[in-house]
Amino acid sequence: MNINVKNLEILGLGAILHDVGKMLVPLEVLRKPGKLTEKEFEQIQKHADYGFHLIKNVHTVSLLVANCAYQHHERLDGSGYPRGIKGYEIHYFGKIFAVADVFDAVTSNRVYRKAMLPHQGLEVLYAGVGKKFDNAIIEAFRRAVAIYPNGLSVELNDGRKGVVSSQNEGIGDRPMIRILEEDGERIKEPYEVDLNKNLHLLIMICLDIQEPA
């Protein structure tokens, strides 16, 4: 995205500290396995404001880092928090953190649900393109992240099954696949298929099969 080194350092520090305000949210609320009450959700929402003020008071840290904590839950359509700002009112860094934070949240295990697979997390982001998330940032994110991580079992649109064996740099949704099954039968000699060179092939389903030792 052509972000210079100085700003990358700010983004990196913002990534480390963006949820620091959760230290001031009661632990029983953070770890509650069931649905939050309206009051409890309001307590959770305060972590963005808490984080902003904690970081802002550290005078050796850029105010932009504090804004990363403040704005990572804001959304383009104004449906976010803590201020409900929208569009151009949200700093570019806040828009980046909105995408990264949601992807991290849905692809991580939580006390109240299991983690989604990366490609499912990307679908969550695409569902909010232009409404909640910036399209250019999502596209840059898609190019940078392994949507189908190595070792994931998949089925292609031609019925063949296998595992993701390696990645094509900069093309996170077109990996290398080691084919293990054809026509419903295990094959004796697995082979590699490069989805980036075979554009007619698509990953249709993620499966639970294991490559033999």
N, C-alpha and C positions, 0 to 999 in steps of 0.2 A: 504493500500500500504506500510505499515511498515515504514512510515516516522516518525522520532523521534520528540519529543516535540519542540526542538529548531527550527527545520526546519518548523514545522507546524506553529509556531509563525511568522516566516518569510513569509510563504505563506499567512497567515491571513492578515498580514500588507500589503503584495503585493496586495491582493485582494481588500483591502480598497483603495489603492493608485494607482492602475494600470492605471486608466484613468485620473489621476490628470492633465495630460498635456492638456486635453480638455479645461481647463480654459484659455489657450492661443489661442484657435481657435475661430474665430469670431462666435458669437451667431447665426447670420443669416445663417451661413453655417451649424452649428450643428442642427438647427431646420428647415431647408429647407424641405418642404413637397414633392417636386418633385425630379426628377433625378438630381444628382450633375453634374456640368461640370467637365471637366478634371482638370482644375485649382482648383476648389473647393474640389475635391477629394484629390488632392495633399495637400491642407491645412489640411484636416482631417487626412491624413496619418502622418503629422508632430507631432500629439499629442503623439505618442510613443517616439519620440526623445525628445520632450519638457518634457515629464514626467520623462524620464531617467535623464536629467540634473537637473530638479528641486529636485528630490529625492537624487541624488548623492551629491548635495551640502549641504544636511543635514547630518552632520558628525556623529550624534548619531544613524543613521539608517543604517542597513546593506546594502552594495552595491548590494547584491542579491535582495533586495526589488526594487532597481532601475532597475535591469535587468528584473524583472517581468513586469515593465512598458515598458521597451525597446523591449521585445521579444514576447509579447502576441499576436502579429499579424504575427509572422513569421510562416512558414509552412515547413513541412518536405521536400517537393519537391522544395523549394526555391522560391515559388510563392508569399510569404508574403512580409511584409515591417516592418521596414524601410530599412533594409540592404539586404534582399533577401537571408539570410543564410539558410542552409539546414541541415537535418539529425543531426549528432553528434555535429554540430556547435551550435545548439540550446540547451540552458541549460534545464535540466529536468523540472525545474519549469516553464520555458517558454512553454514547451509542455503541461504541466498541464493547464496553463492559457489559451492556445489556445483552448482547449476543453471546459473549463468552460465558457469562454467569448463568444464563438460562440453559445453555448446552451442558455446562458442568453439573448443574442441578439435576437435570432429568436423566443424565447418564451416570449418576452416582447413586449408590444404595442409600436409602433413607429409612428411618425407623418405621415410616408409614407406607413404604412401597419399595419394590425392587427397581434396580437401575434399568433404563432403556438401553438398547444397543445404539451405537453412534448414528447409524442411518436413520433410526427412529427419532433421535434427538434433532437431527437436521430437518426432518419433516415438521417437527414442532416449530422450528424457526421459520421454515418456508410458509407455514400457515399464518404467520404474522408479518410477512413481507409487506412493506409500505404502510401498514397499520401500526404495528408495534416496533418493528425493526427495520433498519436501513438495508436496502437490497444490496448495495455495493459492498457493504461490510459482510453480509452473509455470504456473498459470492467469494470474497477474499478468504473468508473463514473456511468455506467448502474446499477451496484449493489447497489450504494449508493443513487440513486435518485428515487423518486416515478414517474415512467414513466406514470402511469395512476392514477392521483390524486383522493383522496376521493371526491365523489359527481359526478364524470364524468359518463355520461350515455353511455352505450356500448351495442353492439350486439355481441353475441358469434357465433361461427361457426356452432352451431346446431340450430340457429335461435332464441334462447331465448334472451330476453332483460332485462337489469337491470342497477344498478348503482354500482360503486366501493364503497364498504362500509368500508374497512380497508386494511392495507398493511401487507405483509409478510416481516419481517425484512431481509434485505440483498438480497431480490429478487424483485426488483422494477417493473418487468414486469409480475409478477404472483400474483395479489392481490386477495382479497376476493370480490365476487360479490353478491349483493342482487338481486335476480331474481324477476322481476315485471311483465314480460309478457312471455307467452308461446303460441305458435301457433297463434300469432297475437292478443291474448286476454289478458287483464289485469287479474291477478290472485288475489284471495281474501286474500290469506295468503302468502306473500313474504317469501322467504327462502334464506339461504346463500349457496354459492358454492365457494370452495377454489380452485383456479386455480393451486395452487402448488401441490394439491393432485389429481387433475384431469388433467393430462398432455395432454389428448386428446382434451381438450377445449382450444380455442384461442379467443382472442378479435379480431374481424374482422373489426368493424366499431365503431366510436364514434358518438353518437346520441345526439339529443336535446329533450329528454323526461324528465319529472319531476316525482319524487316520490311523491305520494299523502301525504298531511299533516296528 
